[in-house]
Amino acid sequence: MTSLISRNNLFDEFFRDFAPGFYVRPLHGDALPTPAQIRVDVKEDDGAYTVQAELPGVPKEDIQVSIDGAVVSLRAEVQQHDEKKDGEKVLRSERYYGSVARSFQLPMEVDAGKAKARYDNGVLTLSLPKKLEGRTQRLAIE
């Protein structure tokens, strides 16, 4: 029972179906996305991890990535700049503002000094080389 319908959503759906376009409720800002809503893909090869995170609408200056051993933390801040003109009334604004963060742990430590980040079209791509020093190595028996 994870998807419960709130009272407001039930009435919104009713009025939307009953008279589409008629019912417009004033609203300023929707709720922030939950940490689980930062969609992340993690891929691994022999020497590195590749992480892709969806952060649409966030300027790259407002994205912070921190690496602590095997823990990667993402933080994004969204600011809404309202411009109100004389005689204008906002009926609905679905943009949100605030910050959202997400952390996850990788199987091996990351070499933070060699890590790289790229942000393009709302997708943050991290290249995280594995820290191979200090790793136990298996010897071949002759």
C-alpha positions as CSV (number, residue, x, y, z in Angstrom):
1,M,0.0,0.0,0.0
2,T,2.7,2.4,-1.0
3,S,0.7,4.6,-3.3
4,L,-2.0,6.3,-1.2
5,I,-4.1,9.0,-2.7
6,S,-4.3,12.2,-0.7
7,R,-7.5,14.1,-0.4
8,N,-6.3,17.0,-2.5
9,N,-5.1,14.7,-5.3
10,L,-8.5,12.9,-5.3
11,F,-10.4,16.1,-5.8
12,D,-7.9,17.5,-8.2
13,E,-8.4,14.4,-10.4
14,F,-12.1,14.7,-10.1
15,F,-12.2,18.3,-11.2
16,R,-9.7,17.7,-13.9
17,D,-11.8,14.9,-15.4
18,F,-15.1,16.8,-14.8
19,A,-14.1,20.1,-16.3
20,P,-10.6,20.1,-17.8
21,G,-9.0,23.5,-17.9
22,F,-11.6,25.0,-15.5
23,Y,-10.1,24.1,-12.1
24,V,-6.8,25.9,-11.6
25,R,-5.7,26.1,-8.0
26,P,-3.2,28.7,-6.9
27,L,0.1,27.1,-5.9
28,H,3.6,28.3,-5.3
29,G,6.2,25.5,-5.5
30,D,5.8,21.8,-5.4
31,A,7.6,19.6,-2.9
32,L,11.3,19.0,-3.4
33,P,12.2,15.7,-5.0
34,T,13.1,13.0,-2.4
35,P,16.7,11.7,-2.4
36,A,15.5,8.6,-4.2
37,Q,14.3,10.9,-7.1
38,I,17.9,11.7,-8.0
39,R,18.1,8.9,-10.5
40,V,21.5,7.3,-10.5
41,D,23.1,4.7,-12.7
42,V,26.4,3.1,-11.5
43,K,28.6,1.0,-13.8
44,E,31.9,-0.7,-13.0
45,D,34.8,-1.9,-15.0
46,D,38.2,-3.2,-13.9
47,G,39.7,0.2,-13.0
48,A,36.8,2.6,-12.3
49,Y,33.2,3.3,-11.6
50,T,31.0,5.5,-13.8
51,V,28.1,7.2,-12.2
52,Q,25.4,9.1,-14.0
53,A,22.9,11.1,-12.0
54,E,19.9,13.0,-13.4
55,L,19.8,16.6,-12.1
56,P,17.6,18.5,-14.6
57,G,17.3,22.2,-14.3
58,V,20.2,22.6,-11.9
59,P,23.1,24.9,-12.8
60,K,26.4,23.2,-12.6
61,E,27.6,25.8,-10.1
62,D,24.9,24.6,-7.6
63,I,26.0,20.9,-7.7
64,Q,28.4,19.6,-5.1
65,V,30.1,16.2,-5.2
66,S,32.1,14.9,-2.3
67,I,34.0,11.6,-2.0
68,D,35.0,10.0,1.3
69,G,36.6,6.7,0.7
70,A,33.9,4.6,-0.9
71,V,31.1,7.0,-0.1
72,V,29.9,9.4,-2.8
73,S,27.6,12.3,-1.9
74,L,25.7,14.4,-4.3
75,R,24.0,17.7,-3.3
76,A,22.1,20.0,-5.6
77,E,20.5,23.4,-4.8
78,V,17.7,24.9,-6.8
79,Q,16.7,28.5,-6.5
80,Q,13.6,29.9,-7.9
81,H,13.8,33.6,-9.0
82,D,10.3,35.1,-9.1
83,E,9.7,38.0,-11.4
84,K,6.3,39.6,-10.7
85,K,5.1,42.2,-13.1
86,D,2.5,44.9,-12.3
87,G,-1.0,43.6,-12.9
88,E,0.2,40.0,-13.2
89,K,-1.2,37.3,-10.9
90,V,0.4,33.9,-10.6
91,L,-2.2,31.1,-10.8
92,R,0.1,28.1,-10.6
93,S,3.9,27.7,-10.3
94,E,5.2,24.2,-10.4
95,R,8.9,25.1,-10.0
96,Y,10.4,24.2,-6.6
97,Y,13.3,25.5,-4.7
98,G,15.6,24.2,-2.0
99,S,18.2,21.5,-1.9
100,V,18.3,17.7,-2.2
101,A,21.1,15.3,-1.4
102,R,21.9,11.7,-1.8
103,S,24.8,9.5,-0.7
104,F,25.7,5.9,-1.6
105,Q,28.5,3.5,-0.9
106,L,30.6,1.8,-3.6
107,P,32.2,-1.6,-3.1
108,M,35.7,-0.2,-3.2
109,E,37.4,3.1,-2.2
110,V,37.7,5.8,-4.9
111,D,40.9,7.6,-5.8
112,A,39.4,11.1,-5.2
113,G,42.5,12.8,-6.7
114,K,41.9,11.3,-10.1
115,A,38.1,11.6,-10.1
116,K,36.4,13.7,-12.8
117,A,32.9,15.2,-13.2
118,R,31.1,16.4,-16.3
119,Y,27.6,18.0,-16.4
120,D,25.7,18.0,-19.7
121,N,22.0,18.4,-20.5
122,G,20.9,17.7,-16.9
123,V,23.0,14.6,-16.5
124,L,26.0,14.6,-14.1
125,T,28.6,12.0,-15.2
126,L,31.3,11.0,-12.6
127,S,34.4,9.0,-13.5
128,L,35.6,7.5,-10.3
129,P,38.9,5.5,-10.5
130,K,39.2,2.7,-8.0
131,K,41.9,3.0,-5.3
132,L,44.1,0.0,-6.1
133,E,46.9,0.5,-3.6
134,G,46.7,-1.4,-0.5
135,R,44.5,-4.0,-2.2
136,T,45.1,-7.6,-1.5
137,Q,46.6,-9.3,-4.5
138,R,46.3,-13.0,-5.1
139,L,49.6,-14.7,-6.2
140,A,49.7,-17.4,-8.8
141,I,51.2,-20.6,-7.5
142,E,53.9,-22.2,-9.7
